[in-house]
């Protein structure tokens, strides 16, 4: 298998780190060498968070440079736009349609830009937009957005569904497992 470069991007508190652990577990279970690098930044204050996950027969570095990401899993629209330059021309982007106001918007200094997803698509990106927040709420919690997005992404891979479900089971705490399995199924089934 050729290397697969995935970036998981979002805002602190959205569960990007758990998503990277589920992704890593599924890749390892499918027999791939996996390297993960988590960049926290100002994650505790709602700042940008990015995680690099690289998988393949042999991976030497977890870092993904501009133009190298096969897939970007974006938990928020502005974060999708922020990291677009890291996607390969043949790459894909899965974007949660949720908008989380950055501090300049919260303080009233700026407005959240309109047409972010349209601008990303106009730049030539292959974008799949998903209302992961709505699906997570239907599964039982707004905190399950991360696993909804993993479900959407999992459907795009050749890794069997059961491997993904086992990765969720081995990564998510038992008290939240049922809800997260529902969230994964909602993402897997998303149109």
Secondary structure, 3 states (H helix, E strand, C coil): CCCEEEEEEEECCCCHHHHHHHHHHHHHHCCCEEEEEEECCCHHHCCEEEEEEEEECCCCCCCCCCCCEEEEEECCHHHHHHHHHHEEEEEEEEEECCCCCCHHHHCCCCCCCCCHHHHHHHCCCEEEEECHHHHHHHHCCHHHHHHHHHHHHHHCCCCCHHHHHHHHHHHCCHHHHHHHHHHHHHHHHCC
